Amino acid sequence: MKICFVTNNIADKGGVQRVLSVVANGLSDRYEVSILMTSPSKTAEQHAYQLSKKVTVLMDDSFSKAR
């Protein structure tokens, strides 16, 4: 099963980023997990909390350009 979380960014230290990293890391043991970032100001390599090497981080800033 593939799971994709969509969030503005994972580079800031906050509650959403913390919970997302814990959930994504836990699920990555059994599933293919991706995190899709929609913020154009951050890069896929920047994250505030440790992510498993099994978690794929993707970047798509087309959401912010649509406004």
Buried (B, 14 or more C-beta within 10 A) or exposed (E): EEBEBEEBBBBEEEEEBEEBBEEBBEBBEEEEBBBBBBBBEBEBEBBBBEBEEBBBBEBBEEBEEEE
